[in-house]
Amino acid sequence: MASHRKWSPTGTRIAGIRTPALATAALTSVALLSQTANAAPSADSKPSIEEVEKKVDDLYHQAEAATEKYNATREKTAQQRKRVDSLLDDVAQRTEKLNTARDELGSFAAAQYRTGASAPDTATLLLADNPQDYFDQTQLMSRLTSRQKVAVDDYITEQAATTKKRAEASQSLQTLTTTQSALRTSKADVQRKLAEARDLLSKLTAEEKARLAAIEKKKQEAADRKAAELAQQQAAAEKKAQEAAAQQQTTTGTTATAGTTGTTGSSATDSSYTAKADKALAFARAQVGKPYVWGATGPGSYDCSGLTQAAWKTAGVDLPRTTWDQVNVGTTVPLSDIKPGDLVFFYDDISHVGLYVGNGMMIHAPKPGAYVREESIFYGGESIIHSVVRPA
């Protein structure tokens, strides 16, 4: 028969610990560890300069993406407002026509009533809110003159058209209200990101700001080296192409003639684009030093897509407002074939754009707190370059 062990309070058993003293010590240690884990972070947990830099860069990137969303919403709001205004104008004109048609019906009814030329039912028909229903109910069509029938038909047509346009205007007003709400949300999102970035920077000491500036300088130097490498590669490729063209011209007469024809066509195209690009670049250079302001399109300040849009407009090329739309205009070309005037887009979400000036450099409106400037297209590393587009 199995024995039965009687429980006795000889100490709490915790993970094999039997004695009260050890159990108490263990519980105390657990409590202290828990308090330590929940305690406020110490001064040593302050983010490093590198972490602050990354966080600020991320916030500026997010703010720029939010800016492009704001730009798209604002453009949509403007378009919707124009549609609403147009519909309201149309409704007003149709209402005026409707009132004119009703007045004409009223004059017929009044004249017939005074002269006794028609039965009372006819006057009721002519003054009814819906003459067509009255036709269906009383079959008074035969009692009307042809002129009166035309007047009634006109009234019915205008009434139906006006009702339809009023419904469209009402729907458009609702859509406008929705886009205006989205616009306010986008604006608040941008402002929140920028405020957070400014708050992070404001907490840096003078020494930390100096270290941050040194990090930025190193990044800029690396970007400039990459720009110089691209310029050298393009110069070498151009020299090779010129040598190949020269070699072709020294071959047989037929080949030389064919080569000349092809070269002439290509040169004409290049010349046309170069002329337009020169105008866009001249405008962009004149904006250097002006502040970046999100949502701005000039003339005193710009955001990134506002600057490229304004620059190419001087060359007779109308670009859309946002980076997301600008990237779809023109022809995408490889980075190795980039030319002055091309648009360089950045990040997977295509939230930034600059205008290429040559030698690996671009003019762009970089971010809040900065100014329009010339800078390497590798300012954030080659990995963030999304694509290159030739807009004309």
C-alpha positions as CSV (number, residue, x, y, z in Angstrom):
1,M,0.0,0.0,0.0
2,A,1.5,3.3,-1.0
3,S,2.4,5.7,1.7
4,H,0.9,9.1,2.0
5,R,3.2,12.0,2.7
6,K,1.5,14.7,4.9
7,W,2.2,18.3,3.8
8,S,4.1,20.3,6.4
9,P,4.9,24.0,6.2
10,T,8.7,23.5,6.2
11,G,9.2,26.3,3.7
12,T,8.0,27.4,0.3
13,R,9.2,25.3,-2.6
14,I,10.4,27.5,-5.5
15,A,12.4,25.8,-8.2
16,G,13.7,23.2,-5.8
17,I,14.4,25.7,-3.0
18,R,13.0,24.4,0.3
19,T,14.1,26.8,3.0
20,P,12.2,30.0,3.9
21,A,15.4,32.1,3.9
22,L,16.4,31.1,0.4
23,A,12.9,31.4,-0.9
24,T,12.6,35.0,0.5
25,A,15.9,35.9,-1.0
26,A,14.8,34.6,-4.4
27,L,11.6,36.5,-4.3
28,T,13.4,39.7,-3.3
29,S,15.8,39.3,-6.3
30,V,12.9,38.8,-8.7
31,A,11.2,41.9,-7.4
32,L,14.4,44.0,-7.7
33,L,15.0,42.8,-11.2
34,S,11.5,43.7,-12.1
35,Q,11.9,47.2,-10.7
36,T,15.1,47.6,-12.6
37,A,13.5,46.6,-15.9
38,N,10.7,49.0,-15.4
39,A,12.8,51.9,-14.2
40,A,13.3,55.0,-16.4
41,P,16.3,54.8,-18.8
42,S,19.5,56.2,-17.5
43,A,21.5,59.0,-19.1
44,D,23.6,56.3,-20.8
45,S,20.5,55.3,-22.9
46,K,20.5,58.7,-24.8
47,P,20.7,58.0,-28.5
48,S,24.0,58.3,-30.2
49,I,24.7,61.1,-32.7
50,E,24.5,58.5,-35.5
51,E,21.1,57.4,-34.3
52,V,19.9,61.0,-34.1
53,E,21.2,61.6,-37.6
54,K,19.4,58.6,-38.9
55,K,16.2,59.4,-37.1
56,V,16.2,63.0,-38.4
57,D,16.9,61.9,-41.9
58,D,14.1,59.4,-41.7
59,L,11.7,62.1,-40.4
60,Y,12.7,64.5,-43.2
61,H,12.1,61.7,-45.7
62,Q,8.7,60.9,-44.2
63,A,7.9,64.6,-44.2
64,E,8.8,64.9,-47.9
65,A,6.7,61.9,-48.7
66,A,3.8,63.5,-46.8
67,T,4.5,66.7,-48.7
68,E,4.0,65.0,-52.0
69,K,0.7,63.5,-50.7
70,Y,-0.3,67.0,-49.7
71,N,0.6,68.4,-53.1
72,A,-1.5,65.7,-54.8
73,T,-4.4,66.3,-52.5
74,R,-4.2,70.0,-53.0
75,E,-4.2,69.6,-56.7
76,K,-7.2,67.3,-56.5
77,T,-9.0,69.8,-54.3
78,A,-8.4,72.6,-56.8
79,Q,-9.8,70.5,-59.6
80,Q,-12.8,69.4,-57.6
81,R,-13.5,73.1,-56.6
82,K,-13.5,74.0,-60.3
83,R,-15.9,71.2,-61.1
84,V,-18.2,72.3,-58.3
85,D,-18.1,75.9,-59.4
86,S,-18.9,74.9,-63.0
87,L,-21.8,72.7,-61.9
88,L,-23.2,75.4,-59.7
89,D,-23.0,77.9,-62.6
90,D,-24.8,75.3,-64.8
91,V,-27.5,74.8,-62.2
92,A,-28.0,78.5,-61.9
93,Q,-28.4,78.9,-65.7
94,R,-30.8,75.9,-65.9
95,T,-32.8,77.2,-63.0
96,E,-33.2,80.5,-64.9
97,K,-34.3,78.7,-68.0
98,L,-36.7,76.6,-65.8
99,N,-38.2,79.8,-64.4
100,T,-38.6,81.3,-67.8
101,A,-40.4,78.1,-69.0
102,R,-42.6,78.2,-66.0
103,D,-43.4,81.9,-66.6
104,E,-44.4,81.1,-70.1
105,L,-46.8,78.4,-68.9
106,G,-48.2,80.8,-66.4
107,S,-48.9,83.4,-69.0
108,F,-50.7,80.8,-71.1
109,A,-52.9,79.8,-68.2
110,A,-53.6,83.4,-67.1
111,A,-54.6,84.4,-70.7
112,Q,-56.9,81.4,-71.1
113,Y,-58.4,82.0,-67.7
114,R,-59.2,85.6,-68.5
115,T,-60.7,84.9,-71.9
116,G,-62.5,81.7,-70.8
117,A,-60.9,80.0,-73.8
118,S,-60.0,76.8,-71.9
119,A,-61.4,74.6,-69.2
120,P,-60.2,75.0,-65.7
121,D,-58.3,71.7,-66.0
122,T,-56.0,73.2,-68.6
123,A,-55.0,76.1,-66.4
124,T,-54.3,73.6,-63.6
125,L,-52.1,71.6,-66.0
126,L,-50.1,74.7,-67.0
127,L,-49.4,75.7,-63.4
128,A,-48.7,72.2,-62.1
129,D,-45.3,71.3,-60.6
130,N,-45.1,68.3,-62.9
131,P,-47.1,68.8,-66.1
132,Q,-46.1,65.4,-67.4
133,D,-47.8,63.6,-64.5
134,Y,-50.9,65.7,-65.1
135,F,-50.9,64.6,-68.7
136,D,-50.7,61.0,-67.7
137,Q,-53.6,61.4,-65.2
138,T,-56.1,63.6,-67.1
139,Q,-55.1,63.1,-70.8
140,L,-55.4,66.8,-71.5
141,M,-52.9,66.9,-74.3
142,S,-55.6,67.2,-76.9
143,R,-56.8,70.5,-75.3
144,L,-53.4,72.3,-75.8
145,T,-52.3,74.2,-78.8
146,S,-49.0,73.2,-80.5
147,R,-47.3,76.2,-78.9
148,Q,-48.5,75.3,-75.5
149,K,-47.3,71.7,-76.0
150,V,-43.8,73.0,-76.9
151,A,-43.7,75.1,-73.8
152,V,-44.7,72.2,-71.6
153,D,-42.1,69.9,-73.3
154,D,-39.4,72.6,-72.7
155,Y,-40.4,72.9,-69.1
156,I,-40.3,69.2,-68.5
157,T,-36.9,68.9,-70.2
158,E,-35.4,71.7,-68.2
159,Q,-36.8,70.5,-65.0
160,A,-35.3,67.0,-65.5
161,A,-31.9,68.4,-66.5
162,T,-31.8,70.8,-63.6
163,T,-32.7,68.1,-61.1
164,K,-29.8,66.0,-62.5
165,K,-27.3,68.8,-62.3
166,R,-28.3,69.7,-58.8
167,A,-27.7,66.0,-57.7
168,E,-24.2,66.1,-59.5
169,A,-23.4,69.4,-57.7
170,S,-24.4,68.0,-54.4
171,Q,-22.2,64.9,-54.9
172,S,-19.3,67.0,-56.0
173,L,-19.6,69.2,-52.9
174,Q,-19.4,66.1,-50.8
175,T,-16.3,64.9,-52.6
176,L,-14.8,68.4,-52.2
177,T,-15.4,68.2,-48.4
178,T,-13.7,64.8,-48.3
179,T,-10.6,66.0,-50.2
180,Q,-10.4,69.1,-48.1
181,S,-10.4,66.9,-45.0
182,A,-7.6,64.8,-46.5
183,L,-5.7,67.9,-47.3
184,R,-5.8,69.0,-43.6
185,T,-4.7,65.6,-42.6
186,S,-1.7,65.6,-45.0
187,K,-0.7,69.1,-43.8
188,A,-0.9,68.0,-40.1
189,D,1.2,64.9,-40.9
190,V,4.0,67.1,-42.5
191,Q,4.0,69.5,-39.6
192,R,4.2,66.7,-37.1
193,K,7.2,65.1,-38.7
194,L,9.0,68.4,-39.0
195,A,8.3,69.3,-35.4
196,E,9.7,65.9,-34.2
197,A,12.8,66.4,-36.3
198,R,13.3,69.9,-34.9
199,D,12.8,68.7,-31.4
200,L,15.5,66.0,-31.8
201,L,18.0,68.6,-33.1
202,S,17.2,71.1,-30.4
203,K,18.3,68.7,-27.7
204,L,21.8,68.3,-29.1
205,T,24.6,70.0,-27.3
206,A,27.1,72.3,-29.1
207,E,29.6,69.4,-29.1
208,E,27.0,67.0,-30.5
209,K,26.0,69.4,-33.2
210,A,29.7,69.8,-34.2
211,R,30.0,66.0,-34.4
212,L,26.9,65.8,-36.5
213,A,28.2,68.4,-38.9
214,A,31.4,66.4,-39.2
215,I,29.5,63.2,-40.1
216,E,27.5,65.2,-42.7
217,K,30.8,66.5,-44.1
218,K,32.2,63.0,-44.5
219,K,29.0,61.9,-46.3
220,Q,29.2,64.9,-48.6
221,E,32.8,64.2,-49.4
222,A,32.0,60.5,-50.3
223,A,29.1,61.7,-52.4
224,D,31.3,64.1,-54.3
225,R,33.8,61.3,-55.0
226,K,31.0,59.2,-56.5
227,A,29.9,62.2,-58.6
228,A,33.5,62.6,-59.9
229,E,33.7,58.9,-60.7
230,L,30.4,59.1,-62.7
231,A,31.8,62.2,-64.6
232,Q,35.0,60.3,-65.5
233,Q,33.0,57.3,-66.7
234,Q,30.8,59.4,-68.9
235,A,33.8,61.3,-70.3
236,A,35.5,58.1,-71.1
237,A,32.3,56.7,-72.8
238,E,31.9,59.9,-74.8
239,K,35.5,59.8,-76.0
240,K,35.1,56.2,-77.0
241,A,31.9,57.0,-78.9
242,Q,33.6,59.9,-80.7
243,E,36.5,57.6,-81.7
244,A,34.1,55.0,-83.0
245,A,32.3,57.7,-85.1
246,A,35.6,58.9,-86.5
247,Q,36.6,55.4,-87.3
248,Q,33.3,54.8,-89.1
249,Q,33.8,57.9,-91.3
250,T,37.2,56.6,-92.5
251,T,35.7,53.4,-93.8
252,T,34.1,52.8,-97.2
253,G,32.0,55.6,-98.7
254,T,28.7,53.8,-98.4
255,T,29.3,53.1,-94.7
256,A,30.4,56.7,-94.2
257,T,27.3,58.1,-95.9
258,A,25.0,55.9,-93.8
259,G,26.9,56.7,-90.6
260,T,26.6,60.5,-91.4
261,T,22.9,60.3,-91.9
262,G,22.3,58.5,-88.6
263,T,24.6,60.8,-86.8
264,T,22.8,63.9,-88.2
265,G,19.4,62.6,-87.0
266,S,20.8,61.8,-83.6
267,S,22.5,65.2,-83.3
268,A,19.3,67.0,-84.2
269,T,17.5,65.3,-81.4
270,D,20.2,65.8,-78.9
271,S,20.5,69.5,-79.9
272,S,16.7,70.0,-79.4
273,Y,16.8,68.5,-75.9
274,T,20.0,70.3,-75.0
275,A,18.4,73.7,-75.9
276,K,15.4,73.0,-73.7
277,A,17.5,71.6,-70.9
278,D,19.7,74.7,-70.9
279,K,16.6,76.9,-70.3
280,A,15.5,74.7,-67.4
281,L,19.0,74.6,-65.9
282,A,19.4,78.4,-66.2
283,F,16.1,78.9,-64.3
284,A,17.1,76.3,-61.6
285,R,20.5,78.0,-61.1
286,A,18.8,81.3,-60.6
287,Q,16.8,79.8,-57.7
288,V,19.9,78.6,-55.8
289,G,19.8,80.0,-52.2
290,K,16.0,80.2,-52.0
291,P,14.5,78.3,-49.1
292,Y,12.8,74.9,-49.2
293,V,9.2,75.2,-48.1
294,W,6.9,72.2,-48.3
295,G,4.1,72.7,-50.8
296,A,5.8,75.7,-52.4
297,T,6.1,76.3,-56.2
298,G,7.9,79.6,-56.2
299,P,8.9,82.2,-56.9
300,G,10.3,82.9,-53.4
301,S,10.5,79.3,-52.2
302,Y,10.1,75.7,-53.5
303,D,9.8,72.1,-52.6
304,C,11.6,69.5,-54.7
305,S,8.9,68.8,-57.3
306,G,7.8,72.5,-57.3
307,L,11.3,73.4,-58.4
308,T,11.6,70.9,-61.2
309,Q,8.1,71.7,-62.5
310,A,8.9,75.5,-62.6
311,A,12.3,74.9,-64.2
312,W,11.0,72.8,-67.1
313,K,8.0,75.1,-67.6
314,T,10.5,77.8,-68.7
315,A,11.5,75.4,-71.5
316,G,7.9,74.9,-72.6
317,V,7.5,71.5,-70.9
318,D,4.6,71.1,-68.5
319,L,5.4,68.7,-65.8
320,P,2.8,67.4,-63.3
321,R,2.9,68.7,-59.7
322,T,4.1,65.6,-57.8
323,T,7.1,63.4,-58.0
324,W,4.8,60.4,-58.4
325,D,3.5,61.9,-61.6
326,Q,6.7,63.5,-62.9
327,V,8.4,60.1,-62.9
328,N,6.0,58.9,-65.5
329,V,6.7,61.8,-68.0
330,G,9.2,61.3,-70.8
331,T,11.7,58.5,-71.1
332,T,13.5,56.5,-68.4
333,V,17.2,56.2,-69.1
334,P,20.0,54.4,-67.3
335,L,22.1,56.3,-64.8
336,S,25.2,55.8,-67.0
337,D,23.4,57.7,-69.8
338,I,22.2,60.6,-67.7
339,K,22.4,64.1,-69.3
340,P,22.0,67.7,-68.0
341,G,18.3,68.5,-67.6
342,D,17.3,64.9,-66.7
343,L,15.2,64.4,-63.6
344,V,16.7,62.2,-60.9
345,F,14.2,60.5,-58.5
346,F,15.1,59.1,-55.1
347,Y,13.8,56.5,-52.7
348,D,11.5,53.6,-53.2
349,D,8.5,55.8,-52.6
350,I,9.7,58.3,-55.2
351,S,9.4,61.2,-52.7
352,H,12.3,63.3,-53.9
353,V,13.5,64.7,-57.2
354,G,16.4,66.8,-58.5
355,L,17.5,68.4,-61.8
356,Y,20.8,66.9,-63.2
357,V,23.4,69.6,-64.2
358,G,26.2,67.3,-65.2
359,N,29.4,65.8,-63.6
360,G,27.4,63.8,-61.2
361,M,25.7,66.9,-59.7
362,M,22.2,68.2,-59.5
363,I,20.2,71.2,-58.3
364,H,17.4,70.4,-55.9
365,A,15.4,71.7,-53.0
366,P,16.7,69.2,-50.4
367,K,14.6,69.4,-47.2
368,P,13.0,71.7,-44.7
369,G,15.4,74.1,-43.1
370,A,17.7,74.0,-46.2
371,Y,18.0,76.0,-49.4
372,V,18.0,75.2,-53.1
373,R,21.5,74.1,-53.8
374,E,23.8,72.2,-56.1
375,E,24.8,68.8,-54.7
376,S,25.9,65.4,-55.7
377,I,23.2,63.0,-56.8
378,F,24.9,60.5,-54.5
379,Y,24.2,62.7,-51.4
380,G,22.4,59.8,-49.7
381,G,24.3,57.0,-51.4
382,E,23.7,55.3,-54.8
383,S,21.2,52.9,-53.3
384,I,18.5,55.6,-52.8
385,I,18.5,56.6,-56.5
386,H,15.2,55.3,-57.9
387,S,15.4,56.3,-61.6
388,V,16.4,58.9,-64.2
389,V,13.9,60.4,-66.5
390,R,14.4,62.5,-69.6
391,P,11.2,64.7,-69.7
392,A,11.4,66.0,-73.2
